[in-house]
Amino acid sequence: MHSRKGLLFGMLLSVLIPMLAACQSTPVSVSPTQELATPVPPLPTPTATPEPRTLVVCVGQEPETLYPYGGISDSTWSILEAVYDGPFDTRQFSTQPVILSKMPNLSDGDAAIQAVDVAAGDEIVNYDGDLVSLTAGTRLLPSGCSGQDCAITWDGTSPLQMDQLSVAFRLLPGLTWSDGTPLQASDSVYSFQLASANATPVSKQVVYRTASYAATDDLTVKWVGLPGYLPQQYSTLFWMPLPEHVWGAFSPEALLTSEVATRAPLGWGPYVIDEWVPGDHIQLSKNPAYFRASEGLPAFDYLVYRFMGEASDNNLAALEVGECDIIDATTLLEDQLEPILEMQQANKLKAYIGQGPEWEHLDFGIRPSSYDDGYYPYSGERPDYFSDIRMRQALTYCMNRSGIVHKPLMDQSSVPATFLAPSSPLYMPELSPLSYDVEAGKALLDQIGWVDDDGDPATPRTSLGVANVLDGASLVLNYATTEAALRVEVARQLSESLAQCGVQVNVQYYTPGELYAPGPDGILFGRKFDLAQFAWESGTTPACWLYETSQIPTAENKWLGVNVTGYSSPEYDVACASAMDTHPDQADLLQQRQQEVARLFAQDLPVVPLFYRLKMAVSRPDLCGFDMDVTARSVLWNLESLDYGSGCQ
């Protein structure tokens, strides 16, 4: 660790003071006729060398690689925020350019939609968003059409035009890599080529929907999409520049293991990687070529990431003794929420807590996979518990979700009504979740035909006249979730509150690998559960497609869907498709359509939204500049602006 004490000034004084005192102790006589000697100039006042400043960030896991296309974890992005600033930041669900001069848009002309002729055999994106070869019978959006009401099924012979989007991105002038080499548009094209390579393990969804991606000059790159592909986020159409002048000597496959990419990637951000000590830390130093250096950024000479593990109590202890300045969100701080709030109250740390956009939910197995060939109550299959919306509402009334928010979440979260995060500009405060109301839940269960025939709330209700359920069936539900401490506690509380309504719950804990195993054998994606608790993330664009009928995992789609509930609603499908088809420049219409989908979701309750997951970080109490944004790629998105102590503004 670099010394924080400059000794030069003290050493010089210890020598100079005795010398000056000795000179003054002997009188000097000058003859009147003697010429005075030329005065000796005073010695310069010694200046202390500025002490190097270091910021220490403790992270939960040591990354396996720092190659942006090599398998990215949350800890990886905590570190890469120091190497690459941007190319975009997400601020309150809005994409902001960092190394681009502006975000493209249709009104300025750097984004454009034009009608193009298409013919049989051409690659297009059809109405469902799938990449297909155009043939007779293809359902699609012709040019000028943006919704289901004007979609057509092509007859195979009629002349046809579809809309094609093009977007131009312009880099800021003067950007350089940390080795001083100019950063150019061709570096983004090189990145696209790497992402396109079969050996590179990244999603090819946008790559395959790209007609061309080319540099038109040193600072400008232009993307052109396939006809019919009109994504809602332009930022997904720009590939983060990568240093072709260094990495171009390696094949895409070699970059997955080469240390030039995996251990010390070259970037343009505020810091440069100096060393990686496996199992201990990564140290970086200030990048003198950083494009914001003239602003005095970053404030620290050195940045150290310490690998402390996920145990939050160990990390808190390290913060208290000064071994960490920041503990980022990759540690399990949720488990230590109560002591964190107490330490903040005592001014021993600062806590940064945000809600969402990840949200925890309990899914109903509305239509298990065993029903795919038909449901027969007399065949011994699991009873049809959940197809009646009143049943889903009744069980929701019986779940004490507010109790979970109170403890263990210490009132730092809230109960969602839909998949929209409270900080989303689409959030609808007027849309309230169903409250915890045992009597309302019991009344609905009675109405459906689930009766308490023995008057003992400790025993499960039984069916009497329930549609699609044989009389005498017990209301006993299996509840699947992972072994994570928070989920264990949530499952315990929900089981106890459901029991008050006469619903018996058998909680079954699985490893993540078991719970999330692919279909047809997996619990979730094989649709083999009654109730299942897990989390989704609602990103900058609400993911209504998660609950579309087309997303139900089945043998027909090779079990690749994500709507594990089996929920199917034509009205919801139409509303979601309309929202997804709305162009991002149609802001008012987009908001209206997305909020309509959220209303239908809250009404139909395919899942019970439980709470917003907390995104947390903590720091020393005198840190400044930290700005928690739950939509950012990492809580350290603006680490170049961080400071502490006397340097704080």
C-alpha positions in Angstrom: 0.0 0.0 0.0 1.4 3.5 -0.8 2.6 5.6 2.1 0.3 8.4 3.2 3.0 10.4 5.0 5.4 12.8 3.3 8.7 13.0 5.3 10.7 15.4 3.1 9.6 18.6 4.8 10.3 17.3 8.3 13.7 16.0 7.3 14.8 19.3 5.8 13.6 21.3 8.9 15.6 19.0 11.2 18.7 19.9 9.2 18.1 23.6 8.5 17.1 24.8 12.0 20.4 23.8 13.8 22.4 25.2 10.9 20.7 28.6 11.1 21.0 28.7 14.8 24.8 28.1 14.6 25.2 30.8 12.0 23.6 33.3 14.3 25.7 32.5 17.3 29.0 34.0 15.9 29.2 37.9 15.6 30.4 39.2 12.2 32.4 42.5 12.0 32.7 44.5 8.7 35.3 47.1 8.1 34.0 50.5 6.8 36.2 50.2 3.9 35.5 46.6 3.2 33.2 45.9 0.3 30.0 44.0 1.3 29.7 40.6 -0.1 26.9 39.8 -2.5 23.9 38.7 -0.4 23.1 35.0 -0.5 19.5 34.3 -1.7 17.3 32.6 0.8 16.9 28.8 0.6 13.6 27.8 -1.0 10.9 26.6 1.3 10.6 22.8 0.9 7.3 21.6 -0.5 5.8 18.3 0.6 5.1 15.8 -2.2 1.3 15.3 -2.4 0.4 12.0 -0.8 -1.1 9.4 -3.2 -4.8 8.8 -2.5 -6.3 5.4 -2.7 -10.0 4.2 -2.8 -10.7 0.6 -1.7 -13.8 -1.1 -2.9 -14.7 -4.5 -1.5 -16.6 -6.8 -3.8 -18.4 -10.1 -3.2 -16.8 -12.3 -5.8 -13.5 -12.4 -7.7 -14.4 -12.3 -11.4 -13.3 -15.1 -13.6 -12.6 -12.7 -16.5 -12.6 -9.1 -17.3 -13.2 -9.7 -21.0 -16.5 -7.9 -21.8 -17.6 -10.8 -24.0 -16.3 -13.6 -21.8 -19.1 -14.2 -19.3 -19.9 -11.1 -17.2 -20.9 -11.2 -13.6 -22.0 -8.3 -11.3 -18.5 -8.1 -9.8 -17.0 -7.9 -13.3 -19.0 -4.8 -14.1 -18.1 -3.2 -10.8 -14.5 -3.4 -12.0 -15.1 -2.6 -15.6 -16.8 0.6 -14.7 -13.3 1.9 -13.9 -11.9 0.7 -17.3 -14.7 1.7 -19.6 -16.8 4.8 -18.8 -20.0 4.1 -20.7 -20.5 4.0 -23.6 -23.9 4.7 -22.1 -25.2 5.2 -18.5 -28.8 4.4 -17.5 -30.2 7.1 -15.3 -33.7 6.7 -13.9 -34.7 4.3 -16.7 -33.3 6.7 -19.3 -30.3 6.0 -21.5 -27.7 8.7 -21.4 -24.7 8.9 -23.8 -21.2 9.0 -22.2 -18.7 8.8 -25.1 -21.3 9.7 -27.8 -22.2 13.3 -28.8 -25.9 12.6 -28.3 -28.6 9.9 -28.4 -29.9 9.5 -31.9 -33.6 10.2 -32.7 -35.9 10.4 -35.6 -36.5 14.2 -35.4 -32.8 15.0 -35.7 -32.3 12.7 -38.7 -29.6 10.5 -37.1 -32.3 7.8 -36.9 -34.5 7.1 -39.9 -37.2 4.7 -40.9 -37.8 4.1 -44.6 -40.0 1.8 -46.7 -38.0 -0.9 -48.5 -39.1 -3.6 -51.0 -39.0 -7.2 -49.8 -39.5 -10.4 -51.7 -39.8 -14.1 -51.1 -36.6 -15.5 -49.5 -35.5 -12.2 -47.9 -34.6 -12.2 -44.2 -37.1 -10.2 -42.2 -38.4 -9.9 -38.7 -42.0 -11.1 -38.6 -44.9 -9.9 -36.4 -43.8 -12.0 -33.5 -40.3 -10.5 -33.6 -38.8 -13.7 -35.0 -36.1 -13.8 -37.7 -37.5 -15.6 -40.7 -37.1 -16.1 -44.4 -40.1 -14.4 -46.1 -42.6 -16.9 -47.5 -46.3 -17.0 -48.2 -48.2 -17.2 -45.0 -45.8 -15.0 -43.0 -47.5 -12.7 -40.6 -45.8 -9.3 -40.6 -46.2 -5.5 -40.2 -46.2 -3.8 -43.6 -44.6 -0.4 -44.0 -46.4 2.2 -41.9 -48.0 -0.3 -39.6 -47.2 -0.4 -35.9 -49.7 -2.7 -34.4 -51.9 -5.8 -34.6 -54.8 -4.0 -36.2 -52.9 -3.5 -39.4 -50.7 -6.6 -39.5 -51.1 -8.8 -42.5 -50.4 -12.4 -43.7 -48.5 -12.2 -46.9 -49.9 -14.1 -49.9 -46.5 -14.7 -51.4 -47.1 -12.7 -54.6 -48.3 -9.2 -53.9 -45.7 -6.4 -53.9 -44.6 -5.8 -50.3 -42.8 -3.1 -48.5 -41.6 -3.1 -44.9 -40.1 -0.5 -42.6 -36.3 -0.5 -42.2 -34.6 1.4 -39.4 -31.1 3.0 -39.6 -29.3 4.7 -36.8 -26.1 6.7 -36.8 -23.9 7.0 -33.7 -21.2 9.7 -33.4 -18.4 9.5 -30.9 -17.1 12.5 -29.0 -13.9 13.9 -30.6 -10.6 13.5 -28.9 -11.2 10.2 -27.2 -8.2 7.9 -26.8 -7.4 4.5 -25.4 -5.4 4.6 -22.2 -2.2 3.9 -24.3 -2.8 7.2 -26.2 -4.1 5.6 -29.4 -7.1 7.4 -30.8 -10.5 5.7 -30.2 -12.4 5.5 -33.5 -15.7 4.3 -34.9 -13.8 1.3 -36.4 -13.2 0.0 -32.9 -17.0 -0.3 -32.5 -17.2 -2.1 -35.8 -14.4 -4.5 -34.6 -16.5 -5.1 -31.4 -19.5 -6.0 -33.5 -17.4 -8.4 -35.5 -16.2 -10.1 -32.3 -19.8 -10.3 -31.0 -20.8 -11.9 -34.3 -18.2 -14.6 -34.1 -19.5 -18.1 -33.3 -16.8 -18.5 -30.7 -17.9 -15.4 -28.7 -20.5 -16.5 -26.0 -22.8 -13.5 -26.2 -26.4 -13.2 -27.4 -26.7 -12.9 -31.1 -30.3 -11.6 -31.2 -29.4 -8.1 -32.3 -26.5 -9.3 -34.4 -28.7 -11.6 -36.5 -31.2 -8.7 -37.0 -28.5 -6.4 -38.3 -28.3 -5.8 -42.0 -25.0 -3.8 -41.8 -22.8 -2.1 -39.2 -20.1 0.1 -40.7 -18.0 3.2 -39.9 -18.8 6.1 -42.2 -15.9 8.2 -40.9 -13.5 8.1 -38.0 -16.2 9.2 -35.5 -19.4 7.8 -36.9 -20.8 4.3 -37.1 -24.1 3.5 -38.8 -26.4 0.5 -38.0 -29.0 -0.7 -40.5 -31.5 -3.3 -39.4 -33.4 -6.0 -41.2 -36.9 -5.0 -42.4 -39.4 -5.3 -39.6 -36.9 -4.9 -36.8 -37.7 -1.7 -34.8 -36.2 -2.1 -31.3 -37.3 0.2 -28.5 -33.8 0.9 -27.3 -31.3 2.5 -29.7 -28.5 1.8 -27.3 -28.7 -1.9 -28.0 -27.6 -1.1 -31.6 -24.2 0.3 -30.7 -21.4 -2.1 -29.8 -19.0 -0.9 -27.1 -15.6 -0.1 -28.7 -12.8 -2.6 -28.2 -9.1 -2.0 -28.9 -8.5 -3.5 -32.4 -5.0 -2.2 -32.5 -4.1 -4.5 -29.6 -6.6 -7.3 -29.7 -6.8 -7.6 -33.5 -3.8 -10.0 -33.4 -5.9 -12.5 -31.6 -8.7 -14.7 -32.8 -12.1 -14.4 -31.1 -11.6 -17.8 -29.6 -8.1 -16.8 -28.3 -9.4 -13.7 -26.6 -11.6 -15.8 -24.3 -8.4 -17.0 -22.5 -5.7 -14.4 -23.5 -4.5 -12.3 -20.5 -4.5 -9.2 -22.7 -8.3 -9.4 -22.7 -9.2 -11.3 -19.6 -6.8 -9.9 -17.0 -5.9 -6.4 -18.1 -8.2 -5.1 -20.8 -7.3 -1.8 -22.4 -10.0 0.9 -22.0 -10.7 4.6 -22.1 -12.1 5.1 -18.6 -10.7 6.8 -15.5 -8.4 4.0 -14.4 -5.9 1.5 -15.8 -5.3 -2.0 -14.4 -1.8 -2.4 -12.9 -2.0 -5.8 -11.2 -4.3 -8.7 -10.4 -3.3 -10.8 -7.4 -5.6 -13.9 -7.5 -7.7 -14.4 -4.4 -6.8 -11.0 -3.0 -7.2 -7.8 -5.1 -7.0 -5.9 -8.4 -5.2 -2.6 -8.3 -5.7 0.2 -10.8 -4.0 3.6 -11.2 -5.3 6.9 -12.6 -5.5 7.0 -16.4 -3.7 10.3 -17.6 -5.4 10.0 -21.0 -9.0 9.9 -19.5 -11.2 12.3 -21.4 -12.5 13.9 -18.3 -9.1 14.4 -16.7 -9.3 18.2 -17.2 -12.3 18.2 -14.7 -10.0 16.8 -12.0 -11.4 13.3 -12.4 -10.9 10.8 -11.0 -10.0 12.1 -7.5 -7.9 9.1 -6.5 -4.5 8.1 -7.7 -5.2 4.4 -7.0 -8.3 2.2 -7.0 -8.2 -1.2 -5.3 -10.9 -3.9 -5.5 -10.6 -6.4 -2.7 -12.2 -9.8 -2.9 -13.9 -10.2 0.4 -16.5 -12.9 -0.4 -20.3 -12.6 -0.1 -20.5 -12.8 3.7 -21.8 -9.3 4.6 -20.8 -9.4 8.3 -17.2 -9.9 7.3 -17.4 -7.0 4.9 -19.0 -4.7 7.5 -16.2 -5.5 9.9 -13.7 -4.6 7.2 -15.4 -1.3 6.6 -15.4 -0.5 10.3 -11.6 -1.0 10.6 -10.9 1.0 7.4 -10.0 -1.9 5.2 -12.8 -1.0 2.8 -14.0 2.5 1.8 -17.0 1.0 -0.1 -18.8 -2.3 -0.1 -20.6 -2.7 -3.4 -23.9 -4.5 -4.2 -22.3 -7.8 -5.0 -22.2 -8.8 -1.3 -25.2 -10.2 0.6 -25.9 -6.9 2.3 -29.7 -7.7 2.4 -28.9 -10.3 5.1 -27.4 -7.6 7.3 -30.0 -4.9 6.8 -30.9 -4.3 10.4 -27.3 -3.8 11.7 -26.5 -1.6 8.6 -29.4 0.7 9.5 -28.2 0.8 13.1 -24.6 1.6 12.1 -25.9 4.4 9.8 -27.9 5.8 12.6 -24.7 5.9 14.7 -22.8 7.6 11.8 -20.5 4.6 11.3 -21.3 4.2 7.7 -23.5 5.5 4.8 -26.1 3.1 3.4 -27.4 3.4 -0.2 -30.6 1.5 -0.7 -32.8 1.3 -3.8 -35.9 -0.7 -4.7 -36.0 -2.8 -7.9 -36.1 -3.0 -10.8 -35.7 -6.7 -9.7 -38.9 -7.9 -8.0 -39.6 -11.1 -6.1 -42.9 -12.9 -6.9 -44.8 -16.1 -6.1 -46.0 -17.7 -9.3 -49.2 -19.8 -9.7 -48.9 -23.0 -11.7 -52.0 -22.0 -13.6 -51.5 -24.6 -16.3 -48.8 -27.2 -15.5 -47.2 -29.1 -18.4 -49.2 -32.2 -17.6 -52.3 -30.4 -19.0 -50.8 -29.8 -22.4 -52.5 -32.9 -23.8 -55.7 -32.0 -22.0 -56.9 -31.9 -18.3 -58.9 -34.8 -16.9 -59.9 -34.4 -13.3 -60.5 -38.2 -13.0 -57.1 -39.1 -14.3 -55.3 -38.4 -11.0 -53.6 -35.3 -12.3 -53.0 -32.3 -10.0 -56.3 -30.5 -9.4 -56.9 -27.3 -11.4 -56.4 -25.0 -8.5 -55.6 -21.7 -10.3 -57.5 -21.2 -13.5 -60.2 -19.4 -11.6 -59.0 -15.8 -11.1 -61.0 -15.7 -7.8 -58.7 -18.4 -6.5 -55.6 -16.4 -7.3 -57.2 -13.3 -5.7 -58.2 -15.3 -2.6 -54.7 -16.6 -2.0 -53.2 -13.2 -2.5 -55.5 -11.8 0.2 -54.2 -14.5 2.5 -50.6 -13.6 2.0 -49.1 -11.2 4.5 -46.8 -9.4 2.1 -46.7 -6.2 4.3 -45.3 -8.3 7.1 -42.4 -9.4 4.9 -41.7 -5.7 4.0 -41.7 -4.8 7.6 -39.4 -7.6 8.6 -37.0 -8.9 7.4 -36.9 -5.9 4.9 -37.1 -3.3 7.6 -39.6 -1.2 5.7 -37.0 -0.4 3.0 -39.1 -2.0 0.3 -42.7 -2.1 -0.7 -45.4 -4.4 -2.1 -45.7 -4.1 -5.9 -49.0 -4.1 -7.8 -47.3 -5.0 -11.1 -43.9 -5.5 -12.6 -43.2 -1.7 -12.7 -40.5 -0.4 -10.3 -41.4 2.5 -8.0 -38.7 4.7 -9.6 -40.0 4.0 -13.2 -41.5 6.9 -15.0 -44.4 4.5 -15.9 -45.1 3.7 -12.2 -48.8 4.1 -11.3 -49.2 4.9 -7.6 -53.0 4.7 -8.1 -52.7 1.0 -8.8 -52.7 -0.6 -5.4 -51.8 -4.2 -4.6 -54.5 -6.3 -2.8 -54.1 -5.9 0.9 -53.6 -8.6 3.5 -57.2 -9.5 4.4 -57.8 -13.0 5.8 -61.6 -12.6 6.0 -61.8 -11.5 2.3 -59.6 -14.4 1.3 -61.8 -16.9 3.3 -65.0 -15.4 1.8 -63.7 -15.9 -1.8 -62.6 -19.5 -1.0 -66.1 -20.2 0.3 -67.6 -18.7 -2.8 -65.4 -20.9 -5.1 -66.3 -24.0 -3.1 -63.2 -24.5 -1.0 -65.0 -25.2 2.4 -63.8 -25.5 6.0 -66.0 -28.5 6.7 -64.5 -29.3 10.1 -64.3 -25.7 11.5 -60.6 -26.2 12.2 -58.4 -23.6 10.5 -55.4 -25.8 11.3 -56.6 -28.3 8.7 -56.8 -27.7 5.0 -60.0 -26.8 3.3 -61.6 -29.3 0.9 -63.4 -28.9 -2.4 -67.2 -29.0 -2.7 -68.5 -28.0 -6.1 -65.2 -26.4 -7.3 -65.2 -26.2 -11.1 -62.8 -28.7 -12.6 -61.9 -30.2 -9.2 -63.2 -33.4 -7.7 -65.2 -33.0 -4.5 -63.2 -33.9 -1.4 -59.8 -32.7 -2.7 -57.6 -31.1 0.0 -56.3 -27.6 -0.5 -52.6 -28.6 -0.1 -50.1 -26.8 -2.2 -46.4 -27.4 -2.8 -44.2 -24.3 -2.7 -40.8 -24.3 -4.5 -38.0 -21.9 -4.0 -34.3 -21.7 -3.4 -32.3 -22.1 -0.1 -31.3 -18.4 0.1 -31.8 -17.1 3.6 -34.3 -14.4 2.6 -36.4 -16.8 0.6 -36.5 -19.3 3.5 -37.8 -16.6 5.8 -40.4 -15.3 3.2 -41.6 -18.8 2.6 -42.1 -19.4 6.3 -44.1 -16.2 6.8 -46.3 -16.8 3.7 -47.0 -20.4 4.8 -48.1 -19.3 8.2 -50.4 -16.6 6.8 -51.9 -18.9 4.2 -52.6 -21.4 7.0 -54.9 -18.8 8.6 -57.2 -19.2 5.5 -57.1 -23.0 5.6 -54.4 -23.5 2.9 -51.7 -26.0 3.7 -48.4 -25.2 2.2 -45.5 -27.7 1.9 -42.3 -25.7 1.2 -39.6 -27.4 -0.8 -36.2 -25.9 -1.1 -33.9 -26.4 -4.1 -30.5 -25.4 -5.3 -30.7 -22.7 -8.1 -29.5 -25.4 -10.6 -32.4 -27.6 -9.6 -35.0 -24.9 -9.6 -34.0 -23.2 -12.9 -33.2 -26.4 -14.8 -34.5 -26.4 -18.4 -37.7 -28.2 -19.4 -39.1 -30.6 -19.7 -37.7 -32.0 -16.5 -37.0 -28.7 -14.7 -39.3 -27.5 -11.9 -39.9 -24.0 -13.3 -39.3 -24.3 -17.0 -40.8 -27.7 -17.1 -43.9 -26.2 -15.4 -44.0 -28.8 -12.6 -45.0 -26.7 -9.6 -48.0 -25.4 -7.6 -46.4 -22.3 -6.2 -42.9 -21.1 -7.0 -40.9 -18.1 -5.7 -38.1 -16.4 -7.6 -37.3 -13.0 -9.2 -37.4 -11.3 -12.5 -35.8 -8.0 -13.4 -38.0 -5.3 -15.1 -35.5 -3.3 -17.1 -35.7 0.1 -18.7 -38.5 -1.3 -20.9 -41.2 -3.2 -19.0 -40.9 -6.9 -19.9 -44.6 -7.6 -20.4 -43.6 -10.4 -22.9 -42.6 -12.6 -19.9 -46.3 -13.4 -19.6 -47.4 -13.7 -23.2 -49.0 -17.0 -24.3 -46.2 -17.5 -26.9 -43.7 -17.6 -24.0 -45.2 -20.6 -22.3 -42.4 -23.3 -22.4 -43.7 -26.3 -24.2 -42.4 -29.2 -26.2 -43.5 -27.3 -29.3 -41.1 -24.4 -28.6 -38.4 -26.8 -27.2 -39.1 -25.5 -23.7 -37.5 -22.1 -24.4 -40.3 -19.9 -23.2 -40.3 -18.0 -19.8 -44.0 -17.8 -19.0 -43.7 -20.7 -16.5 -47.2 -20.0 -15.1 -49.0 -21.1 -18.2 -51.1 -17.9 -18.0 -52.8 -17.2 -21.3 -55.0 -14.2 -22.0 -55.7 -12.9 -25.6 -56.5 -9.5 -24.2 -53.2 -9.3 -22.4 -51.3 -10.6 -25.5 -52.8 -7.9 -27.7 -52.0 -5.2 -25.2 -48.4 -6.4 -24.7 -47.8 -6.7 -28.5 -49.1 -3.2 -29.0 -46.8 -1.8 -26.3 -43.8 -3.7 -27.8 -44.6 -2.5 -31.3 -44.8 1.2 -30.3 -41.8 3.1 -31.5 -39.7 4.8 -28.7 -40.1 8.2 -30.2 -43.9 7.9 -29.6 -43.4 8.6 -25.9 -47.0 9.4 -24.9 -48.5 6.4 -26.8 -45.8 4.1 -25.5 -46.5 5.1 -21.9 -50.3 4.7 -22.4 -49.9 1.2 -23.9 -47.3 0.0 -21.4 -49.5 1.1 -18.5 -52.5 -0.7 -20.0 -50.5 -3.9 -19.9 -49.6 -3.3 -16.3 -53.3 -2.8 -15.4 -54.3 -6.1 -17.0 -51.4 -7.8 -15.2 -52.6 -6.5 -11.8 -56.2 -7.5 -12.6 -55.4 -11.1 -13.7 -52.7 -11.9 -11.1 -50.8 -14.6 -12.9 -48.3 -14.2 -10.1 -48.3 -12.6 -6.7 -45.8 -9.7 -6.6 -44.2 -10.0 -3.2 -41.7 -7.1 -2.9 -39.0 -5.2 -4.8 -35.6 -6.6 -4.3 -33.2 -4.2 -2.6 -30.1 -3.0 -4.3 -27.6 -1.9 -1.6 -24.2 -0.6 -1.0 -22.5 0.9 2.0 -19.5 3.2 2.5 -17.4 5.1 5.0 -19.5 7.9 6.4 -17.5 10.8 4.8 -17.8 9.5 1.2 -19.5 11.8 -1.3 -20.6 11.6 -4.9 -22.2 8.1 -4.6 -25.4 8.1 -6.5 -27.5 5.0 -6.2 -29.5 4.3 -9.4 -31.2 0.9 -9.5 -31.4 1.0 -13.3 -27.6 1.4 -13.7 -25.4 -1.4 -14.9 -23.5 -1.2 -11.6 -23.9 0.8 -8.4 -20.4 2.2 -9.2 -21.6 3.7 -12.5 -20.1 7.1 -11.6 -17.0 6.0 -9.5 -14.9 8.6 -11.3 -16.8 11.2 -9.3 -16.4 9.7 -5.9 -14.3 11.4 -3.1 -14.1 11.4 0.6 -12.8 13.5 3.5 -11.7 17.1 2.8 -12.1 16.7 -1.0 -15.8 16.2 -0.7 -18.1 18.9 -2.2 
